[in-house]
Amino acid sequence: TLMRSSAASDVYKRQILFLSSSLENSGPVNVLFNIIKYLDREKMDVTILSLGHSKNKSRKEEFKALVGLNVVELHYKNICQSFCQYFNFMNSYKFDIIHAHCLRSLLFTFLINSNSLKFYTIHIFPGYQTLAIQGKLRGKGLNILSRFLIKRTDVNIACADFLRREIIDSITSHCLSVPNGVEAKAKISVFEKNVLKSKLSLDLKMQYFIFIGRLSVEKRPMFLIENFIKSFPKEYGLIILGDGPLLSQILPFNSERIRVLGFKTNVFDYLVASDFYISASVVEGLANTFLEALSVGLPCLVSNIPSHREVLSGSEEFIGLDFETDDGDDFQYKALCFLEQISKNTKLNVARYFEKYYTAKRMSEDYQKIYISKYTEKKDV
């Protein structure tokens, strides 16, 4: 049973429905959680509908713990049942805004005849990354579907400004941007960091770079390992967290210096225990792991893809460097420059920059402003 605002209320609460394929711990779901967490419940009644049951790493209980949030999860045995349950739900309630966060939920939004204002957060451009993850045939079909639906969505919101520009150039002129944001974390002392490093069996004498992500071709883990070994002195180590099709290929590199640790549930502990963030990815949205690294003050050495450049270029102070994608010589040169430019103030500069632009609270407030302005525009038409 969904809660609704009192009819006697002086201020009408906008009814917002968030749609997601599941509540499993993933980038889009984490963005969704942070948006909802900070929405003003005095102005909005919020419901989240999960189109499927989360089998692993579910954040359902965390969503349910948020004040004033109605959590609904569909349970079905086949696709026909899922559509029936979804249409029954949508016919039972009226929403002012429906906000989809993945292609499947966007498709479900498109299939209903509703006067609701329809939003979609675009986390990746429908192109190479989809092909790399889904395969050429299925990926091409999903990209065509994604472009078709984006053109017919009332309000598209890209997770970074570079992505907004790509959408406008290639798909539709109707696209805004709200950069992703993550939770700000409490700072820890050097002593606490060393205690954590010991707990994680890391060498206290070594400074660690950390990479977190899917171990697949587009992330370039092999390029990263091979050039890291060539570029950095032995007192610098590399931590690699994540799972994926290339895990078995890079496991033989696991050593005291190159820590290939696979999937971990305590990712944040490793971030806090690290000293720098590193990524050689050739395609990315605005990755939450990148922002989480900034949140704990990690200077970054990253490939010069648009999302990385957007973050680095926004800071007046030195917070990191980018290198030419797939260019080992430039990686080695920038690694040397990176170490030369690191100072005792760099971590503080990174943390301050994060707190100004990339917190979850800032992201949620920006979304709320768009919800209100677009809903008001629609009412006035």
N, C-alpha and C positions, 0 to 999 in steps of 0.2 A: 504494500500500500504506500503510495507516494504522499508526502506531506505537501500541503499547499498553503499559500499566504492567506491570512485572514481577510475576509471581504471588508472588514471595518478598518483595515490598515490605511493610513493617510497616504502612503507611498506604494504605488503598484510595483510589485516585485516581478521582474522579467523572469519568465520560465525558460531555463536553459537546459537542453539535453546534450550531453557529450556522448558520442558513439565511438567505440573501439572494438577491434576484433576480439581482444581478450584483455585481461589485466596482468598478463605476464610481465615480469621485469624486463623492460626493453627501453630503448631511447624514446620513441614516441609516447609510450605509457608514462615514463618518468616526466616528460614534458607536460603531459596532461595532468598528472598528479600535482605538479607545482603550479600550474594555472589555477586549478580548482582550490588548492589550499588557501590561496590569498584572495579569492574573490569575496567581495563585500556581500555577506549574507543578508544585510539590511536592504540591499537593492535587488538581489537575485535569489531565486529558488533553483537549486542545482540538482540535476539527476545525471547519473552515468549509467549507460546501458552497454554491457559487454555482450557482444554477439556470439560468444562461445565461452565454454568453460576453460579456465586456465589450468593446464595439466602440471606445469612446472613453474617454480619461482614466481608464484602469484603474489601480487600486491593487494589482493582483495581486502584483507583485514586492515591494511593501512588506509585504504580508501574508506572503508566503513568507519574507521576511527575519526575521520574528518567531521567536524561539527556541521550539521545541517546538510549533509550530502545523502541523497537517496541512491543506493547501489542496487542495480538490477542485473542479473546474469542469466542469459538464456541457456537452457539445457535441452538438447535435442539429439536425435540419433541419425538424422540425415538432413540434406539441404532443404527438402520440402518442409520438414518440421520447423527448420530455422526461419524460413520465410513466413510460415503461418504464425509462429509465435511473435515474430517481429511486427507483422501487420496488425495482429490483435492488440499488441501493446500500443502501437502508434494510433490506432483507432480509439483507444481508451483515454488518451490524454492529449492535451493541447499544449504545444510549446511555442514560444515566441522565436527562439533561436535553436537550431540544431547544428552542432559542431562536430564534424567528422575528423578523425586523426589518422586514418589509413585508407588505402584504396578500397578495401572491402566495405568499410563503413560508409565511404563516400558513395559507393554503388548502391547500398541499401537506402541512403538518403535520397538518391536520385529516383528510386523506384516508387517512392510514396508521393501521393498527390496531397501536398500540404502547403499552407500559406506561410509556414515558418520561414524565417530568414536562414539560409543555409550557408554555413561557414566550412572551410576546409583548411587545415594547416598542412602545407607542403614541406615535407622533411627532406626529400631528395628530388632532384630534377629527373623526370621520366626519361632516362637515357641509359648511359653506359653502366651505371651502378646496378640498375634493375637487370640488365643483361648478364652482368657478372654473377649476380646472386641467383637468378631464376633460370639461367640458360638462354640461349639465343632465341629459340622459337617461342617459349612461354613468355620470356622477357619482352620480346617485341610486341606480343599481343597485349600484355599488361601496360606497356608504354602507350599504345594506341588508345586503350580504354581510359587510361589516366588523363591523357590530353583531351579526349572527348568530354570527360566529366568536368575537368577543370574549367573548360570553356563555358559550361552551363551552371557553374556554382555562383551564388550571389556574391560571396566575399571569400576570396582566396588570400591566405596569409602565409608568406614564406618565412622559414625559420632563420633567415639571414638576408641581408640586403643584396648580396651578390646573386642569391637565388631568385629574389624578386625581379632583378634586372633580366636574368635568363628567361624567366617565365614571360615577362612582358615582350622580350625580343622574339620569342619562339612560339608562344601559345596564345596569350590573351593580355590585353592592356589592363585588365582588372585584377590587380594584385598589389597587396600591401606587404609590409614586412614587420615582424616582431622578432628580434634575435632571441634565441633560446636563453634560458637562465637556469641556474642550479642553486641549491642552498649554500649560503655562506656558512663556513665551518669555523669553530673556535680554534684559535692558534695554539700550538703546543711549543714547549721549550725544547732546547737542544737535548737536555737530559731525557725528556719524555720520548723524543724521537729516537734516541739511541736505545732506550729500553724496548721500543717497538721493533727496531731493527734486529735486536737480539732475539726477540720473540719470534720473528719471521725468519730466523737463521740467515740474516744478511751480514756481510762483513762490515764491521764498524769503521774500518780504515778506508773503505771504498765509497766513492760517490756514485750514485746510481741514476741513470736515465731510465724512464719507464715508458713502455708502449702498452696500450690497452685497446683491444679490438678483435674483430673477426679475423682469423688467420686465413686469408684468401688472397687471390692474385692482386686485386685492386688495392690491398693494403701494403703490398710489397715487403713482407717480413724478411724474405731472403736478401733483398737489396739492403735492408736495414742492418741485418746481422753482419753481412760481409763487409760493408763499408764502415760500420762501427768499429770492428776489429782493426781495420786499416787506419782509422782516423784518430782514435783516442788512446792516450797512455793507459797502462795496465791498472792504474789506480781508479779508473772509471769502469763501472759495470753497467749491464743492460738487463732490465727485467721485462719479460714479455708475458702478458696475461691475455688469455682468450683461447677460444676453441675455433675449429674450422677445418676445411679440407686440407690445409697445408701443415697442420700440426705435426703429423708423422714425418714430414719432410724436414722440419726444423728441429725436432726433438734431438737428433744427433749432435746439435750444437750446444746442448745443455751442459753447462760447466759452472765452475765457481764464479766466472766473470760474466757469462751469458746465462741468465736464469730463465729457462723456458718452463713456465709453471702451469700452463694450461688454464682451464676455467677455475676461477676463485670466487667465492661468495663475499670475501672480505677485501674487495678491491680498494676501498678507501684506506684501509690500513697500509697497503702497499704504496698508495699515492703519498700518504703522509711520511712514510719511511724513505721516500725517494727524494732526489735533489733536483732533477730536471725532467721535463716531458719531451718525448720525441715521437715523430710520426713521419713515415715516408709515403703515406697514402696518395694515390693518384686521383681519387674522387671521394668526396665527403660532403655531407650537409654540415651543419654547425654541431659537431660532435659533443655530446654531454661530457665525455671523458676529458676532452680538451678543456672545457670550461671548469670541470672539477679540479683539474691540475692547476689552473689559474687560481681557483678558490683557495688553495693551500700554498700559493706563492711560488709555484714551480716555473722558472724560466723555460722557454720552449725552443726547440730546434725542430723545424717542421718543413715539409715540402711546400712549394709555392703555389698550391692550388688556391682557388678563390676564397674559400672559407678561412683558411689559415692567414692569407694576406689581409683579409678584412679585419681580423682580430689584431694582428700585429700593427697594421697601419693606423689603427685608432688610438694608439698610445703615444704620447709625447716623450715618455721615458723609454729606455731600453728594457724590453721584456723578453726578447728572443730574436732569432733570425730564421729566415727561410732559405731553402736551397732549391736549385733547379730539379724538378721531378726526374727521376731515373738517371741523374747525372752524378756518377760516383766521384769524379774530380771536383765538382762544385761542392758536393757533400763534404769532402775532406777539407777543402778550403774554408767553408763556412763553419765546420767544427772547430778549426783553429781560431777563427775570428770570434766564435761564440765564447770559447774559454777565455780569450783575452778581454772580452767586454764584461764578463761577469764581475760584479762588485758586491760589497757587503750590503748595498742598498737595493740590489736587483729584486730580491724576493719581496721586499716591502713594496716596491713599485708595482710588481705583478699583482699583489693582493689588493692594493688600492685601486688599480685599474679595474680589476674584477668587480669590486664592491660598487664601483660607479656605474658600470654598464651591464653586468651579466648575472645579477642575482635573480633568483626565482621570484622574489617579491616585485622587482621592477618589471619582469616579463608579465606577470599576472595583471599588474596595474595597467600596463599598455594594452593588453587584451580587453580588459574591462572598459577602457575608454572607447575602443573600437566597437564593442558590443552595444554600448549606450548610443554612440553617435550614429551607427548604421541602423539601429532599431528606430531611433528618432527620425532619421531621414525617411524610412519606410512609412512610418505613421503619417508624416507630413505630406506624402505624395498623394 
